[in-house]
Structures are given as C-alpha cells and as structure tokens.
Amino acid sequence: MGSPRRQRVTLAGMLLLFCGCSGPYYYDLQTGIPASQGQTRIDKVLLIDRVAINETYRDYRIVCRESPFRVKYANSACWSKSPDELIEDAVAGYWRKRSVFRKVAACEDAGEPDWTMKIRVEAVEKQLFERKWHARLALDLEIVDSRSDAVLLSHSFDRKAVLEGKRNRLLPGKISLILNEELMKIEAALLERR
C-alpha cells in the first residue's frame, strides 16, 4: 500500500478528472452552408436586425420538452451563446457565404441598409414527440424595405426533425439543417421576385 500522501494525490487527481469530465457541454450551430457559385445576385445591403425570442428559450441551457405543457432545461448541455444570438450569427453567415446580397450587415455595423431582415424565434428545442426525440425550430422572418417599412417577404415555419437518439449533441446539426433549408426557400423566393 502507498503512503498517505500518494493516496491523497491519487484521490485528488481522480476528483479533478471526474470534475473535468462531468462539466457542461457547450454547443454552437453548425454551418454546412453550400457556397454560391455565382456573383452577387441582389444589389442591396441587407441588415440582420437584432433577433427577438420567446422568453422560454432565452436561456443558455438547452430546452427539452417532454410534454406540450412542460419544459425542462438540460443541466449538462448549454448553447455557446444565447439561442437568439446563435440564430442571428447563423443567418448572417448564411447570407454572407451564399453571396446573394452586395453586403450583409449585423446590427452593430449597420450603416445604411436597403433591406432589413427581422427574425423572431418562437421555439428552439429538443422535443419528445410520438416516443421519439426531435429537433424543433420555429421562426417568423420578414424582409422589409428599410426606408418605407414595406414588407417585401414574409416567411414562417415550425419544423421538427427526428434525432437518431436522445443525446443533446445531435440537436445543433439538425437545427442548422432546418434553418439552412428554410433560408434556401427564402433565397429562391427573393431571386424569383427580381
């Protein structure tokens, strides 16, 4: 048997290892945005306005809904930023990578935009539905003329995608996939209107 000092050091090392492995995991939205093949197609400056969010989701912890009337916050899984900031970053990143607009500005570096995209997050959660876990994303989006406030395009959705298990690490990829697919629909509608 080892000395008492060696036993304390070993115990302290095991405790540190356990505490380090049991801390919360932080998740970001994954991009996976296909790059655009062409040049800028809409000669406008788009401002991504500050994203509004349903108060239930204004938390760094991931929301897990097991019934329509009750939500639970994950103890060991958190978003790397608040979900409204993650959505804002993901939408701005999408438009920049796709090169649809002459310029895409976030709220801080606005300047004089031609159009403004307004986003409201109604739900971003892991949801138990028909005994399977799903990623759920619900957004209301509008693009308005920045000078006249006329609505140029309105798009709302509430979608679920089946997760291949219960683990929270599966959620960001599915949320990103849903968001990118819906932004592709908006892009197609904008290009069709030109």
Contacts in CASP RR format, 6 or more apart in sequence:
PFRMAT RR
TARGET T0000
AUTHOR 0000-0000-0000
METHOD contacts of the structure
MODEL  1
MGSPRRQRVTLAGMLLLFCGCSGPYYYDLQTGIPASQGQTRIDKVLLIDR
VAINETYRDYRIVCRESPFRVKYANSACWSKSPDELIEDAVAGYWRKRSV
FRKVAACEDAGEPDWTMKIRVEAVEKQLFERKWHARLALDLEIVDSRSDA
VLLSHSFDRKAVLEGKRNRLLPGKISLILNEELMKIEAALLERR
22 76 0 8 1.000
23 76 0 8 1.000
24 75 0 8 1.000
24 76 0 8 1.000
24 77 0 8 1.000
24 78 0 8 1.000
25 76 0 8 1.000
25 77 0 8 1.000
25 78 0 8 1.000
25 168 0 8 1.000
25 169 0 8 1.000
26 78 0 8 1.000
26 79 0 8 1.000
26 80 0 8 1.000
27 62 0 8 1.000
27 77 0 8 1.000
27 78 0 8 1.000
27 79 0 8 1.000
27 80 0 8 1.000
27 168 0 8 1.000
27 169 0 8 1.000
27 171 0 8 1.000
27 172 0 8 1.000
28 79 0 8 1.000
28 80 0 8 1.000
28 81 0 8 1.000
28 86 0 8 1.000
28 172 0 8 1.000
29 86 0 8 1.000
29 87 0 8 1.000
29 89 0 8 1.000
29 90 0 8 1.000
29 172 0 8 1.000
29 173 0 8 1.000
29 175 0 8 1.000
29 176 0 8 1.000
29 179 0 8 1.000
30 172 0 8 1.000
30 173 0 8 1.000
30 176 0 8 1.000
31 90 0 8 1.000
31 93 0 8 1.000
31 94 0 8 1.000
31 97 0 8 1.000
31 176 0 8 1.000
32 176 0 8 1.000
32 180 0 8 1.000
33 93 0 8 1.000
33 94 0 8 1.000
33 97 0 8 1.000
33 98 0 8 1.000
33 180 0 8 1.000
34 98 0 8 1.000
35 97 0 8 1.000
35 98 0 8 1.000
35 99 0 8 1.000
36 97 0 8 1.000
36 98 0 8 1.000
36 99 0 8 1.000
36 100 0 8 1.000
38 99 0 8 1.000
39 99 0 8 1.000
40 99 0 8 1.000
40 100 0 8 1.000
40 101 0 8 1.000
40 102 0 8 1.000
41 99 0 8 1.000
41 100 0 8 1.000
41 191 0 8 1.000
41 194 0 8 1.000
42 100 0 8 1.000
42 101 0 8 1.000
42 102 0 8 1.000
42 190 0 8 1.000
42 191 0 8 1.000
42 194 0 8 1.000
43 102 0 8 1.000
44 101 0 8 1.000
44 102 0 8 1.000
44 113 0 8 1.000
44 114 0 8 1.000
44 115 0 8 1.000
45 101 0 8 1.000
45 102 0 8 1.000
45 103 0 8 1.000
45 104 0 8 1.000
45 105 0 8 1.000
45 111 0 8 1.000
45 112 0 8 1.000
45 113 0 8 1.000
45 114 0 8 1.000
45 115 0 8 1.000
46 95 0 8 1.000
46 101 0 8 1.000
46 103 0 8 1.000
46 104 0 8 1.000
46 105 0 8 1.000
46 113 0 8 1.000
46 114 0 8 1.000
46 115 0 8 1.000
46 116 0 8 1.000
46 117 0 8 1.000
46 143 0 8 1.000
47 105 0 8 1.000
47 106 0 8 1.000
47 107 0 8 1.000
47 110 0 8 1.000
47 111 0 8 1.000
47 113 0 8 1.000
47 115 0 8 1.000
47 116 0 8 1.000
47 117 0 8 1.000
47 146 0 8 1.000
48 88 0 8 1.000
48 91 0 8 1.000
48 92 0 8 1.000
48 95 0 8 1.000
48 104 0 8 1.000
48 105 0 8 1.000
48 106 0 8 1.000
48 107 0 8 1.000
48 117 0 8 1.000
48 119 0 8 1.000
49 107 0 8 1.000
49 116 0 8 1.000
49 117 0 8 1.000
49 118 0 8 1.000
49 119 0 8 1.000
50 84 0 8 1.000
50 88 0 8 1.000
50 107 0 8 1.000
51 84 0 8 1.000
51 85 0 8 1.000
51 87 0 8 1.000
51 88 0 8 1.000
51 119 0 8 1.000
51 120 0 8 1.000
51 121 0 8 1.000
52 84 0 8 1.000
52 118 0 8 1.000
52 119 0 8 1.000
52 120 0 8 1.000
52 121 0 8 1.000
53 82 0 8 1.000
53 83 0 8 1.000
53 84 0 8 1.000
53 120 0 8 1.000
53 121 0 8 1.000
54 120 0 8 1.000
54 121 0 8 1.000
54 122 0 8 1.000
54 123 0 8 1.000
56 63 0 8 1.000
56 71 0 8 1.000
56 123 0 8 1.000
57 63 0 8 1.000
57 83 0 8 1.000
57 84 0 8 1.000
57 121 0 8 1.000
57 123 0 8 1.000
57 124 0 8 1.000
57 125 0 8 1.000
58 82 0 8 1.000
58 83 0 8 1.000
58 84 0 8 1.000
59 73 0 8 1.000
59 82 0 8 1.000
60 78 0 8 1.000
60 79 0 8 1.000
60 81 0 8 1.000
60 82 0 8 1.000
61 73 0 8 1.000
61 74 0 8 1.000
61 75 0 8 1.000
61 77 0 8 1.000
61 78 0 8 1.000
61 79 0 8 1.000
62 73 0 8 1.000
62 74 0 8 1.000
62 77 0 8 1.000
62 78 0 8 1.000
62 79 0 8 1.000
62 125 0 8 1.000
62 126 0 8 1.000
62 168 0 8 1.000
62 171 0 8 1.000
63 71 0 8 1.000
63 72 0 8 1.000
63 73 0 8 1.000
63 74 0 8 1.000
63 124 0 8 1.000
63 125 0 8 1.000
63 126 0 8 1.000
64 71 0 8 1.000
64 72 0 8 1.000
64 73 0 8 1.000
64 74 0 8 1.000
64 125 0 8 1.000
64 126 0 8 1.000
64 127 0 8 1.000
64 128 0 8 1.000
64 168 0 8 1.000
65 71 0 8 1.000
65 72 0 8 1.000
65 125 0 8 1.000
65 126 0 8 1.000
65 127 0 8 1.000
65 128 0 8 1.000
65 136 0 8 1.000
66 72 0 8 1.000
66 128 0 8 1.000
67 128 0 8 1.000
71 125 0 8 1.000
74 126 0 8 1.000
74 168 0 8 1.000
76 168 0 8 1.000
77 168 0 8 1.000
77 169 0 8 1.000
79 86 0 8 1.000
80 86 0 8 1.000
81 89 0 8 1.000
83 121 0 8 1.000
83 124 0 8 1.000
84 121 0 8 1.000
87 119 0 8 1.000
87 121 0 8 1.000
87 124 0 8 1.000
87 139 0 8 1.000
87 179 0 8 1.000
88 106 0 8 1.000
88 107 0 8 1.000
88 119 0 8 1.000
90 176 0 8 1.000
90 179 0 8 1.000
91 117 0 8 1.000
91 119 0 8 1.000
91 179 0 8 1.000
91 183 0 8 1.000
92 104 0 8 1.000
92 106 0 8 1.000
93 104 0 8 1.000
94 179 0 8 1.000
94 180 0 8 1.000
94 183 0 8 1.000
95 101 0 8 1.000
95 104 0 8 1.000
95 183 0 8 1.000
96 104 0 8 1.000
98 187 0 8 1.000
100 187 0 8 1.000
100 190 0 8 1.000
100 191 0 8 1.000
101 115 0 8 1.000
105 111 0 8 1.000
105 113 0 8 1.000
112 146 0 8 1.000
113 146 0 8 1.000
114 145 0 8 1.000
114 146 0 8 1.000
114 147 0 8 1.000
115 143 0 8 1.000
115 144 0 8 1.000
115 145 0 8 1.000
115 146 0 8 1.000
115 152 0 8 1.000
116 143 0 8 1.000
116 144 0 8 1.000
116 146 0 8 1.000
117 141 0 8 1.000
117 142 0 8 1.000
117 143 0 8 1.000
118 141 0 8 1.000
118 142 0 8 1.000
118 143 0 8 1.000
118 144 0 8 1.000
119 139 0 8 1.000
119 140 0 8 1.000
119 141 0 8 1.000
120 139 0 8 1.000
120 140 0 8 1.000
120 141 0 8 1.000
121 138 0 8 1.000
121 139 0 8 1.000
122 138 0 8 1.000
122 139 0 8 1.000
122 140 0 8 1.000
122 158 0 8 1.000
123 136 0 8 1.000
123 137 0 8 1.000
123 138 0 8 1.000
123 158 0 8 1.000
124 136 0 8 1.000
124 137 0 8 1.000
124 138 0 8 1.000
124 175 0 8 1.000
125 135 0 8 1.000
125 136 0 8 1.000
126 133 0 8 1.000
126 134 0 8 1.000
126 135 0 8 1.000
126 136 0 8 1.000
126 163 0 8 1.000
126 168 0 8 1.000
126 171 0 8 1.000
127 133 0 8 1.000
127 134 0 8 1.000
127 135 0 8 1.000
127 136 0 8 1.000
127 160 0 8 1.000
128 134 0 8 1.000
129 160 0 8 1.000
132 162 0 8 1.000
132 163 0 8 1.000
133 162 0 8 1.000
133 163 0 8 1.000
133 165 0 8 1.000
133 166 0 8 1.000
134 160 0 8 1.000
134 161 0 8 1.000
134 162 0 8 1.000
134 163 0 8 1.000
135 160 0 8 1.000
135 161 0 8 1.000
135 163 0 8 1.000
135 170 0 8 1.000
135 171 0 8 1.000
135 173 0 8 1.000
135 174 0 8 1.000
135 175 0 8 1.000
135 178 0 8 1.000
136 158 0 8 1.000
136 159 0 8 1.000
136 160 0 8 1.000
137 157 0 8 1.000
137 158 0 8 1.000
137 159 0 8 1.000
137 175 0 8 1.000
137 178 0 8 1.000
137 179 0 8 1.000
138 156 0 8 1.000
138 157 0 8 1.000
138 158 0 8 1.000
138 159 0 8 1.000
139 156 0 8 1.000
139 157 0 8 1.000
139 179 0 8 1.000
139 182 0 8 1.000
140 154 0 8 1.000
140 155 0 8 1.000
140 156 0 8 1.000
141 154 0 8 1.000
141 155 0 8 1.000
141 156 0 8 1.000
141 182 0 8 1.000
141 186 0 8 1.000
142 151 0 8 1.000
142 153 0 8 1.000
142 154 0 8 1.000
142 155 0 8 1.000
143 151 0 8 1.000
143 152 0 8 1.000
143 153 0 8 1.000
143 186 0 8 1.000
143 190 0 8 1.000
144 150 0 8 1.000
144 151 0 8 1.000
144 152 0 8 1.000
145 152 0 8 1.000
152 193 0 8 1.000
153 186 0 8 1.000
153 189 0 8 1.000
153 190 0 8 1.000
153 193 0 8 1.000
155 182 0 8 1.000
155 185 0 8 1.000
155 186 0 8 1.000
155 189 0 8 1.000
157 178 0 8 1.000
157 182 0 8 1.000
159 178 0 8 1.000
159 182 0 8 1.000
161 174 0 8 1.000
161 177 0 8 1.000
161 178 0 8 1.000
163 170 0 8 1.000
163 171 0 8 1.000
163 174 0 8 1.000
164 170 0 8 1.000
END
